[in-house]
Amino acid sequence: MNMHTLNDVISPTIRDITSSVSSAAVPNADHVVATRMREFDMPRLKQQFTDQDAFLYLDDFLLPEVTAQLVNSATDLLPEVNRNYLPGHKQGGSVSRHTIDAKAPFIAELYRSKALIAWLEQITGDQLQVSPTDDPHAYALYYYTKPGDHIGWHYDTSFYNGRRYTVLLAVTDNSSCKLEYELYTRRKDRANEPGSIRIQPGGLVAFDGDKLRHRVTPAGSNEMRVSLTFEYLTDPNMRPWRRVISNFKDAIAYFGFRQVFRQFAWQGSTLFVASWGLAIAALFHLVPLVFGDVIYELLSHRALVL
């Protein structure tokens, strides 16, 4: 599919709103989120999140005007997409928070929405914080635009000292891709429970990254799927060596070195040399972190997404 046809694969309702949003002021992220949050049955959603071992799916979370603005942002960022391929594990494109900050500030405002964070704190029962400014994964867009684009089984492992919650928002989807997942994989008192959903634009999935094992199945020909993820933390502190490993993982597996390390460019060649020196040590840890789920699949004789 031509990557410059994102507007062609959204629903007519969202397309009409997108056109009006394009010619009008960008909505206030916190205001529209607060308006929507008042409509939810919080005790029921919190119980559902708890019962499913820190997992929640809502097929109609965002107001249409918010989804339309996300479509506009995803379209504007198409030239910035970094594509990568890790055999047996993932294929697709992505844009990091550093590029989003520069070219799609509405996404950053939505991520920092006090109403959204307060809603998530009610659901999770934890006091949450945004990720540090040097984390390229804090909020990011993921593009499935070519046949075979996918990501294999994995956890959203936290490199931070505390828990990391993932919020996945569907931007647009004209694909056969599904989010497949397994609940209770960290529980000894419950059998694993598989699930599969196709998230409609404006839908939300929220979960504890260390608990939910999940994947996105391969896209077919002439299909497109774009999703946005936010990460929220209970403790934003991370050991320095873990930060090095995390950054190189993100550079290799997701965003490319230009997006991940561009914010350090002004510090000159000294940092550049030091970073590559640290990379040698980091790669010894990076390989099992990136390919650990692939190894797990081989050892457990489960099918890999190819």
C-alpha positions as a Markdown table, in Angstrom:
| # | Residue | x | y | z |
|---|---|---|---|---|
| 1 | Met | 0.0 | 0.0 | 0.0 |
| 2 | Asn | 1.2 | 3.5 | -0.7 |
| 3 | Met | 2.1 | 5.0 | 2.6 |
| 4 | His | 0.6 | 8.4 | 1.6 |
| 5 | Thr | -3.0 | 7.1 | 1.6 |
| 6 | Leu | -3.6 | 7.0 | 5.3 |
| 7 | Asn | -6.7 | 9.1 | 4.9 |
| 8 | Asp | -8.1 | 6.6 | 2.5 |
| 9 | Val | -8.4 | 3.8 | 5.1 |
| 10 | Ile | -10.2 | 5.6 | 7.9 |
| 11 | Ser | -14.0 | 5.4 | 8.4 |
| 12 | Pro | -16.2 | 8.0 | 6.7 |
| 13 | Thr | -17.2 | 9.4 | 10.1 |
| 14 | Ile | -13.6 | 9.9 | 11.1 |
| 15 | Arg | -12.7 | 11.2 | 7.7 |
| 16 | Asp | -15.4 | 13.9 | 7.8 |
| 17 | Ile | -14.2 | 14.9 | 11.3 |
| 18 | Thr | -10.6 | 14.9 | 10.2 |
| 19 | Ser | -11.4 | 17.4 | 7.4 |
| 20 | Ser | -13.1 | 19.7 | 9.9 |
| 21 | Val | -10.3 | 19.3 | 12.4 |
| 22 | Ser | -7.7 | 20.1 | 9.7 |
| 23 | Ser | -9.3 | 23.5 | 9.1 |
| 24 | Ala | -10.1 | 24.2 | 12.8 |
| 25 | Ala | -8.2 | 24.7 | 16.0 |
| 26 | Val | -6.6 | 21.6 | 17.5 |
| 27 | Pro | -8.8 | 20.3 | 20.4 |
| 28 | Asn | -7.6 | 20.8 | 23.9 |
| 29 | Ala | -6.4 | 17.3 | 24.8 |
| 30 | Asp | -7.1 | 17.4 | 28.5 |
| 31 | His | -10.5 | 18.9 | 28.1 |
| 32 | Val | -11.8 | 16.4 | 25.6 |
| 33 | Val | -10.3 | 13.5 | 27.7 |
| 34 | Ala | -12.0 | 14.8 | 30.8 |
| 35 | Thr | -15.3 | 15.1 | 29.0 |
| 36 | Arg | -15.1 | 11.5 | 27.9 |
| 37 | Met | -13.9 | 10.1 | 31.2 |
| 38 | Arg | -17.1 | 11.2 | 33.0 |
| 39 | Glu | -19.0 | 8.8 | 30.9 |
| 40 | Phe | -17.4 | 5.6 | 32.2 |
| 41 | Asp | -18.5 | 3.3 | 34.9 |
| 42 | Met | -15.3 | 3.3 | 36.9 |
| 43 | Pro | -16.0 | 0.6 | 39.5 |
| 44 | Arg | -16.9 | -1.8 | 36.8 |
| 45 | Leu | -13.8 | -1.1 | 34.7 |
| 46 | Lys | -11.5 | -1.3 | 37.7 |
| 47 | Gln | -13.0 | -4.7 | 38.6 |
| 48 | Gln | -12.6 | -5.9 | 35.1 |
| 49 | Phe | -9.0 | -4.7 | 35.0 |
| 50 | Thr | -8.3 | -6.6 | 38.3 |
| 51 | Asp | -10.1 | -9.7 | 37.3 |
| 52 | Gln | -8.1 | -10.0 | 34.1 |
| 53 | Asp | -4.8 | -9.6 | 35.9 |
| 54 | Ala | -4.1 | -6.0 | 34.9 |
| 55 | Phe | -5.7 | -6.0 | 31.4 |
| 56 | Leu | -8.5 | -3.9 | 30.0 |
| 57 | Tyr | -10.0 | -3.4 | 26.5 |
| 58 | Leu | -12.5 | -0.7 | 25.5 |
| 59 | Asp | -13.6 | -0.6 | 21.9 |
| 60 | Asp | -14.9 | 3.0 | 22.1 |
| 61 | Phe | -12.6 | 5.1 | 24.3 |
| 62 | Leu | -11.6 | 8.2 | 22.4 |
| 63 | Leu | -14.0 | 10.9 | 21.2 |
| 64 | Pro | -14.1 | 11.0 | 17.3 |
| 65 | Glu | -12.5 | 14.4 | 17.2 |
| 66 | Val | -9.5 | 13.1 | 19.2 |
| 67 | Thr | -9.1 | 10.1 | 16.9 |
| 68 | Ala | -9.4 | 12.4 | 13.9 |
| 69 | Gln | -6.5 | 14.5 | 15.3 |
| 70 | Leu | -4.4 | 11.4 | 15.8 |
| 71 | Val | -5.0 | 10.5 | 12.2 |
| 72 | Asn | -3.8 | 13.9 | 11.1 |
| 73 | Ser | -0.7 | 13.5 | 13.3 |
| 74 | Ala | 0.0 | 10.0 | 12.0 |
| 75 | Thr | -0.3 | 11.3 | 8.4 |
| 76 | Asp | 2.1 | 14.2 | 9.0 |
| 77 | Leu | 4.6 | 11.8 | 10.4 |
| 78 | Leu | 4.7 | 9.3 | 7.5 |
| 79 | Pro | 8.0 | 10.7 | 6.1 |
| 80 | Glu | 9.6 | 10.1 | 9.5 |
| 81 | Val | 8.7 | 6.4 | 9.8 |
| 82 | Asn | 11.7 | 4.2 | 10.5 |
| 83 | Arg | 11.2 | 0.6 | 9.2 |
| 84 | Asn | 13.1 | -2.4 | 10.6 |
| 85 | Tyr | 13.1 | -6.1 | 10.4 |
| 86 | Leu | 14.2 | -8.7 | 12.9 |
| 87 | Pro | 13.9 | -12.2 | 11.5 |
| 88 | Gly | 11.3 | -14.3 | 13.3 |
| 89 | His | 10.3 | -11.5 | 15.6 |
| 90 | Lys | 9.1 | -8.2 | 14.0 |
| 91 | Gln | 8.7 | -6.2 | 10.8 |
| 92 | Gly | 7.2 | -2.7 | 10.5 |
| 93 | Gly | 7.7 | 1.0 | 11.0 |
| 94 | Ser | 7.7 | 3.3 | 14.0 |
| 95 | Val | 8.2 | 6.9 | 15.1 |
| 96 | Ser | 9.6 | 7.8 | 18.5 |
| 97 | Arg | 8.5 | 10.4 | 21.0 |
| 98 | His | 11.5 | 12.7 | 20.1 |
| 99 | Thr | 10.1 | 13.1 | 16.5 |
| 100 | Ile | 6.6 | 13.3 | 17.8 |
| 101 | Asp | 7.6 | 16.2 | 20.2 |
| 102 | Ala | 8.9 | 18.1 | 17.2 |
| 103 | Lys | 6.2 | 17.5 | 14.7 |
| 104 | Ala | 3.0 | 16.3 | 16.4 |
| 105 | Pro | 2.7 | 18.0 | 19.8 |
| 106 | Phe | -1.0 | 17.1 | 20.2 |
| 107 | Ile | 0.1 | 13.5 | 20.9 |
| 108 | Ala | 2.5 | 14.7 | 23.6 |
| 109 | Glu | -0.3 | 16.8 | 25.1 |
| 110 | Leu | -2.7 | 13.8 | 25.1 |
| 111 | Tyr | 0.0 | 11.7 | 26.8 |
| 112 | Arg | 0.4 | 14.2 | 29.6 |
| 113 | Ser | -3.3 | 14.8 | 30.0 |
| 114 | Lys | -4.0 | 15.0 | 33.8 |
| 115 | Ala | -7.5 | 13.6 | 33.2 |
| 116 | Leu | -6.1 | 10.6 | 31.4 |
| 117 | Ile | -3.5 | 9.9 | 34.0 |
| 118 | Ala | -6.0 | 10.3 | 36.8 |
| 119 | Trp | -8.4 | 7.9 | 35.1 |
| 120 | Leu | -5.6 | 5.3 | 34.7 |
| 121 | Glu | -4.6 | 5.7 | 38.4 |
| 122 | Gln | -8.2 | 4.8 | 39.3 |
| 123 | Ile | -8.1 | 1.8 | 37.1 |
| 124 | Thr | -4.7 | 0.5 | 38.1 |
| 125 | Gly | -4.7 | 1.5 | 41.8 |
| 126 | Asp | -1.2 | 2.9 | 41.4 |
| 127 | Gln | 0.2 | 6.4 | 41.4 |
| 128 | Leu | 1.5 | 7.0 | 37.9 |
| 129 | Gln | 4.2 | 9.2 | 36.4 |
| 130 | Val | 5.1 | 10.0 | 32.8 |
| 131 | Ser | 8.4 | 8.7 | 31.5 |
| 132 | Pro | 11.6 | 10.7 | 31.5 |
| 133 | Thr | 12.2 | 13.0 | 28.6 |
| 134 | Asp | 15.0 | 10.8 | 27.3 |
| 135 | Asp | 12.8 | 7.7 | 26.8 |
| 136 | Pro | 12.0 | 7.4 | 23.1 |
| 137 | His | 9.4 | 4.7 | 23.9 |
| 138 | Ala | 7.3 | 7.0 | 26.2 |
| 139 | Tyr | 4.8 | 7.5 | 23.4 |
| 140 | Ala | 5.3 | 6.2 | 19.9 |
| 141 | Leu | 3.4 | 5.4 | 16.7 |
| 142 | Tyr | 3.6 | 2.0 | 15.0 |
| 143 | Tyr | 2.9 | 1.5 | 11.3 |
| 144 | Tyr | 1.9 | -1.8 | 9.7 |
| 145 | Thr | 1.9 | -0.9 | 6.0 |
| 146 | Lys | 3.5 | -3.7 | 4.1 |
| 147 | Pro | 2.6 | -7.4 | 3.7 |
| 148 | Gly | 4.0 | -9.4 | 6.6 |
| 149 | Asp | 4.3 | -6.4 | 9.0 |
| 150 | His | 3.9 | -7.8 | 12.5 |
| 151 | Ile | 5.5 | -8.3 | 16.0 |
| 152 | Gly | 5.9 | -11.6 | 17.6 |
| 153 | Trp | 5.1 | -12.8 | 21.1 |
| 154 | His | 6.6 | -10.6 | 23.8 |
| 155 | Tyr | 6.1 | -8.7 | 27.0 |
| 156 | Asp | 6.5 | -4.9 | 27.4 |
| 157 | Thr | 9.3 | -5.5 | 29.8 |
| 158 | Ser | 10.0 | -2.7 | 32.2 |
| 159 | Phe | 13.6 | -1.5 | 32.5 |
| 160 | Tyr | 12.5 | 0.9 | 35.2 |
| 161 | Asn | 12.6 | 0.2 | 38.9 |
| 162 | Gly | 8.8 | 0.0 | 39.2 |
| 163 | Arg | 5.9 | -1.2 | 37.1 |
| 164 | Arg | 5.3 | 0.0 | 33.5 |
| 165 | Tyr | 1.8 | 0.3 | 32.2 |
| 166 | Thr | 1.1 | 0.3 | 28.5 |
| 167 | Val | -1.8 | 2.1 | 26.9 |
| 168 | Leu | -2.5 | 1.2 | 23.3 |
| 169 | Leu | -4.7 | 3.4 | 21.2 |
| 170 | Ala | -5.9 | 2.4 | 17.7 |
| 171 | Val | -5.5 | 5.3 | 15.2 |
| 172 | Thr | -6.6 | 3.6 | 12.0 |
| 173 | Asp | -7.1 | 0.0 | 10.9 |
| 174 | Asn | -7.8 | -1.3 | 7.5 |
| 175 | Ser | -6.1 | -4.6 | 8.1 |
| 176 | Ser | -6.6 | -8.2 | 9.1 |
| 177 | Cys | -4.1 | -7.7 | 12.0 |
| 178 | Lys | -5.2 | -8.8 | 15.4 |
| 179 | Leu | -3.8 | -8.3 | 18.9 |
| 180 | Glu | -3.5 | -11.8 | 20.3 |
| 181 | Tyr | -2.7 | -12.1 | 24.0 |
| 182 | Glu | -2.4 | -14.5 | 26.9 |
| 183 | Leu | -3.7 | -13.6 | 30.4 |
| 184 | Tyr | -2.4 | -14.9 | 33.7 |
| 185 | Thr | 1.0 | -16.0 | 32.3 |
| 186 | Arg | 2.7 | -14.9 | 35.6 |
| 187 | Arg | 0.2 | -16.6 | 37.8 |
| 188 | Lys | 0.7 | -20.1 | 39.2 |
| 189 | Asp | -2.9 | -20.4 | 40.4 |
| 190 | Arg | -4.5 | -19.8 | 37.0 |
| 191 | Ala | -4.2 | -21.4 | 33.6 |
| 192 | Asn | -3.2 | -19.1 | 30.7 |
| 193 | Glu | -6.2 | -17.7 | 29.0 |
| 194 | Pro | -5.8 | -16.7 | 25.3 |
| 195 | Gly | -7.6 | -13.9 | 23.6 |
| 196 | Ser | -7.7 | -12.1 | 20.3 |
| 197 | Ile | -9.1 | -8.7 | 19.4 |
| 198 | Arg | -9.2 | -6.3 | 16.4 |
| 199 | Ile | -9.1 | -2.9 | 17.9 |
| 200 | Gln | -11.3 | -0.3 | 16.2 |
| 201 | Pro | -10.0 | 3.3 | 15.7 |
| 202 | Gly | -10.5 | 5.1 | 19.0 |
| 203 | Gly | -10.3 | 1.9 | 21.0 |
| 204 | Leu | -8.0 | 1.3 | 24.0 |
| 205 | Val | -6.1 | -1.5 | 25.5 |
| 206 | Ala | -4.4 | -0.9 | 28.9 |
| 207 | Phe | -2.2 | -3.5 | 30.7 |
| 208 | Asp | 0.8 | -4.1 | 32.9 |
| 209 | Gly | 3.6 | -4.6 | 30.5 |
| 210 | Asp | 5.3 | -7.3 | 32.5 |
| 211 | Lys | 2.1 | -9.4 | 32.8 |
| 212 | Leu | 0.6 | -9.5 | 29.3 |
| 213 | Arg | 2.2 | -11.8 | 26.7 |
| 214 | His | 1.0 | -10.5 | 23.3 |
| 215 | Arg | 1.7 | -10.2 | 19.6 |
| 216 | Val | 0.3 | -8.5 | 16.5 |
| 217 | Thr | -0.5 | -10.9 | 13.6 |
| 218 | Pro | 0.9 | -10.2 | 10.1 |
| 219 | Ala | -0.7 | -7.6 | 7.8 |
| 220 | Gly | -1.8 | -8.7 | 4.4 |
| 221 | Ser | -1.5 | -7.0 | 1.0 |
| 222 | Asn | -3.0 | -3.6 | 0.6 |
| 223 | Glu | -3.6 | -3.2 | 4.3 |
| 224 | Met | -2.7 | -0.6 | 6.9 |
| 225 | Arg | -2.8 | -0.4 | 10.6 |
| 226 | Val | -1.5 | 2.5 | 12.8 |
| 227 | Ser | -1.4 | 2.4 | 16.6 |
| 228 | Leu | -0.2 | 4.7 | 19.3 |
| 229 | Thr | 1.2 | 3.6 | 22.6 |
| 230 | Phe | 1.8 | 5.4 | 25.9 |
| 231 | Glu | 3.8 | 4.1 | 28.8 |
| 232 | Tyr | 3.3 | 5.2 | 32.4 |
| 233 | Leu | 5.5 | 4.3 | 35.4 |
| 234 | Thr | 5.2 | 3.8 | 39.1 |
| 235 | Asp | 8.9 | 4.7 | 39.4 |
| 236 | Pro | 10.7 | 6.7 | 36.7 |
| 237 | Asn | 14.2 | 5.7 | 38.0 |
| 238 | Met | 16.4 | 3.4 | 35.9 |
| 239 | Arg | 19.9 | 2.2 | 36.5 |
| 240 | Pro | 22.3 | 3.8 | 34.0 |
| 241 | Trp | 23.4 | 0.5 | 32.4 |
| 242 | Arg | 19.8 | -0.4 | 31.8 |
| 243 | Arg | 19.2 | 2.9 | 30.1 |
| 244 | Val | 22.1 | 2.2 | 27.7 |
| 245 | Ile | 20.6 | -1.3 | 26.9 |
| 246 | Ser | 17.1 | 0.2 | 26.6 |
| 247 | Asn | 18.3 | 2.9 | 24.2 |
| 248 | Phe | 20.2 | 0.5 | 22.0 |
| 249 | Lys | 17.3 | -1.9 | 21.9 |
| 250 | Asp | 15.0 | 0.9 | 20.8 |
| 251 | Ala | 17.5 | 2.0 | 18.2 |
| 252 | Ile | 17.9 | -1.4 | 16.7 |
| 253 | Ala | 14.4 | -2.9 | 17.0 |
| 254 | Tyr | 12.2 | 0.2 | 16.6 |
| 255 | Phe | 13.2 | 3.8 | 15.9 |
| 256 | Gly | 16.7 | 3.8 | 14.4 |
| 257 | Phe | 19.8 | 5.5 | 15.8 |
| 258 | Arg | 18.9 | 8.9 | 14.4 |
| 259 | Gln | 15.6 | 9.1 | 16.3 |
| 260 | Val | 16.9 | 7.6 | 19.5 |
| 261 | Phe | 20.1 | 9.6 | 19.9 |
| 262 | Arg | 19.4 | 12.8 | 18.0 |
| 263 | Gln | 18.8 | 14.7 | 21.3 |
| 264 | Phe | 22.4 | 14.0 | 22.4 |
| 265 | Ala | 24.0 | 15.2 | 19.1 |
| 266 | Trp | 24.8 | 18.7 | 20.6 |
| 267 | Gln | 27.1 | 17.1 | 23.1 |
| 268 | Gly | 29.6 | 16.3 | 20.4 |
| 269 | Ser | 32.0 | 13.5 | 19.5 |
| 270 | Thr | 33.0 | 12.6 | 23.1 |
| 271 | Leu | 29.5 | 11.3 | 23.9 |
| 272 | Phe | 29.4 | 9.6 | 20.5 |
| 273 | Val | 32.6 | 7.7 | 21.2 |
| 274 | Ala | 31.5 | 6.8 | 24.7 |
| 275 | Ser | 28.1 | 5.6 | 23.5 |
| 276 | Trp | 29.6 | 3.2 | 21.0 |
| 277 | Gly | 32.0 | 2.0 | 23.7 |
| 278 | Leu | 29.1 | 1.2 | 25.9 |
| 279 | Ala | 27.3 | -0.4 | 23.0 |
| 280 | Ile | 29.8 | -3.2 | 22.9 |
| 281 | Ala | 29.0 | -4.2 | 26.5 |
| 282 | Ala | 25.3 | -3.5 | 26.0 |
| 283 | Leu | 25.0 | -5.8 | 23.0 |
| 284 | Phe | 25.9 | -8.8 | 25.2 |
| 285 | His | 22.7 | -8.0 | 27.2 |
| 286 | Leu | 20.7 | -6.7 | 24.2 |
| 287 | Val | 20.7 | -9.9 | 22.1 |
| 288 | Pro | 18.8 | -12.0 | 24.7 |
| 289 | Leu | 16.5 | -9.1 | 25.5 |
| 290 | Val | 15.5 | -8.5 | 21.8 |
| 291 | Phe | 15.4 | -12.2 | 20.8 |
| 292 | Gly | 14.4 | -13.7 | 24.2 |
| 293 | Asp | 10.8 | -14.2 | 23.2 |
| 294 | Val | 11.9 | -15.9 | 20.0 |
| 295 | Ile | 14.1 | -18.3 | 22.0 |
| 296 | Tyr | 11.2 | -18.9 | 24.4 |
| 297 | Glu | 9.0 | -19.9 | 21.5 |
| 298 | Leu | 11.6 | -22.3 | 20.2 |
| 299 | Leu | 12.1 | -23.9 | 23.6 |
| 300 | Ser | 8.3 | -24.2 | 24.1 |
| 301 | His | 7.7 | -25.5 | 20.6 |
| 302 | Arg | 5.2 | -22.8 | 19.9 |
| 303 | Ala | 4.7 | -21.4 | 16.3 |
| 304 | Leu | 6.7 | -18.3 | 15.4 |
| 305 | Val | 5.2 | -15.4 | 13.4 |
| 306 | Leu | 7.3 | -15.4 | 10.2 |
